[in-house]
Structure formats: structure tokens, C-alpha cells
Amino acid sequence: MKCPHCGHEEDKVVDSRAAQDGRAVRRRRECLECHERFTTYEYVEQATLTVIKSDNRREPFDRSKLLQGIKLACNKRPVAAKQMETMADQVEAEINARSRNEVKSQEIGEIVMSKLRDVDEIAYVRFASVYRKFADKAEFLEEMKKLLE
């Protein structure tokens, strides 16, 4: 593993423990050159999951894009980074539990909205406004009414 601080390619593992409900291993490493510590995660490589976009394009599932969408919705909201990571983990687990090689982007969006709704209503509305592409304020108000029910 290459040290992110100095680029040296030798390190030692200081600590290992299960992470993400046993689906990953978190390792604390120490560079043998500069002695800085850093964290790595080890995952089981999953079969490639393909996302079917709204225009029927297909692209590989990218967890970082999922997390970025959650982070944008939660920007300047009282949602901890750990909560956002957990939401991304839950969404990914729910998608993988369906045991399919392809998933529609709309399904992913609906799962994300259900998680955000439980965590922060403002983040939920932000995500929904982009995801659902509200055409006018009437559609936005309709979504707000659903939220207040």
C-alpha cells in the first residue's frame, strides 16, 4: 500500500477490525518511512452492478456518486459525515440485496429519498427537487404537502 503522505510503498498494519456491519475490514496502517498513520478499507469485490439511467444509458454503479448526491443534499445541514456514510452503505446494501446485475437510477433515487426523509427533511426536499426535476412551484408545493402529512 502506497503511503498517502510520502508515497513510500511499505507499511505495517497497526490495527484491523470489522467495519460496515462485517462487510469490510478497516485497517490502520503506519508508513515505515515517515511513520504517518492512515486508514484503508478492504471490501469483497462485488459483481459489477449496472445502473440504467433515465435515458436508458448504462453505466457501472459508483458509490462515490451516490455519496456525493447525499452530501450535496445535506450541505449545511446538521447531518454528520458518519450518518451520510451510513445512508450510502444502507442504499448500497439494499440494492445488492435485490440480487440483480442492473438497477434503475429511479430505484436508487427513491431509496435515497426514503433514507433522507428519515434523517433530515430539508435534505430530503433538496434531493427530491433535483431528482424529481420539479417543473414549477406547484409540483414543489405538492411534495411539501406530502412531507407535512
N, C-alpha and C positions, 0 to 999 in steps of 0.2 A: 504494500500500500504506500503510495507516494504521500509524503508529509505535505499538508496544505500550506504550511508556514515556510519551509525551506526547500521542499522538493526532494529531500533525501528519500531513498526507497526502502529503508529498513526501519522497522519499529517493533515494539513489543506490546502485547495485549496486557493491559493493566487490570481490566475488569470486563466480564461478559455476563449478560443477563437477558432473559426473555423480554421482548417488547411487543407491543401491539397485540395483546391477547395471545401470545405464543406464536404469532405468525412471522416474527422476526427475531433476530438476535442483535442486541445493542452491545457494541464493543467500545471501550475506552482504550485508546492507544497512546503510546508515548514514543515520539521520534527518538531514535538512538543518536542522532546528530545534534539537534537543537534542544531536545528534551521538552518540547512543547507537547501538550496533550490535545487530542482531537477524538471525535466520536464518529464511528461508522455503524451502518446498519446492514445486516445480511438478511436477504429475503429468499424464499423459494421462488425460482423463476416460473411464472405462470405461463400457460398457453397464451399466445397473443390474442388479446381482445380487440375487436374492431368496432369502432363507433361509426354508425350510419348517420351522417349529418342530414339536416333538413332538405338539402338539395340532392340527396342520395349519394353524395361523395362518401367514400370510406377512408378512414384514417385510423392508425393504431391508437388505442386508449393511452392517454397521457395524464398520469396522476398530478403532475405539476400544473397542468392547465386547470384541472379540477380544483386544486388547492388555490390557485391564483384567482379563480372566479369567486370562491368563498371569501378569500382575503379582501377582494375589491368590495364585495357586498358588506363586509364587516369593518371596512375602513372607518376609523374614528368612532367606533362603537365599543362598548365595554365587553368585548369578547376576547378572551385570552388566546394566544397563539396555540396553546395546547388544545383548547376547545376546537379550534379550526382544524388542527391536525386530526383530532378525534373524529370530527364530522367527515373529513376526507376518507379516513380509514373505514368508517361505517358505510359510506356511499360505495366505496370500492368493494367492501365485503358483500354488500347487498347485491351488487352487480355480479360478482363472481359466484354467489350462491345460486344464481339462476342457471348456471352450468350451460351457458351458450357461448359461442365464439363471437357473436355480434350483438350489439345493443344499440338502440336508437338514442340519439342525443336527447330527444324529448324525454325518454325514460330517466336518463341521468338528471336532467333538469328538474323533473318532478321529485325525484328522491332528494336532491339538494334543497329544494324549496321546503319539503316537509321537515328536514333537519333544521334549516334556518328558522322556520316558523316557531319551532320549539325553543330555540336559543335566543333569538333577538328579532322582534317584529319589524324593526326598521331595516335591518339587514335583509330580511325576507322580502319586504316591499322593493328594496333596491334591486335585488336579484330578479324578482318577478317582473319588474318593469323592463329590464333588459331582455330577459329570457322570453317573455310573452310578447315583446315588441308592441306595447300599447300604441294604438293609432291615435288616440285622443284622450282628453281628460275624462270622458265618460267611462272608458274602459278602466282607467286608473281608479276612478271612484268606485266602480263596481268591485274591483279587487279589494279596496279598502273596506267596503261594506262586508265582504266575506270575512275579512280579518276581525272585524268588530263583533261578529256573531258568536 
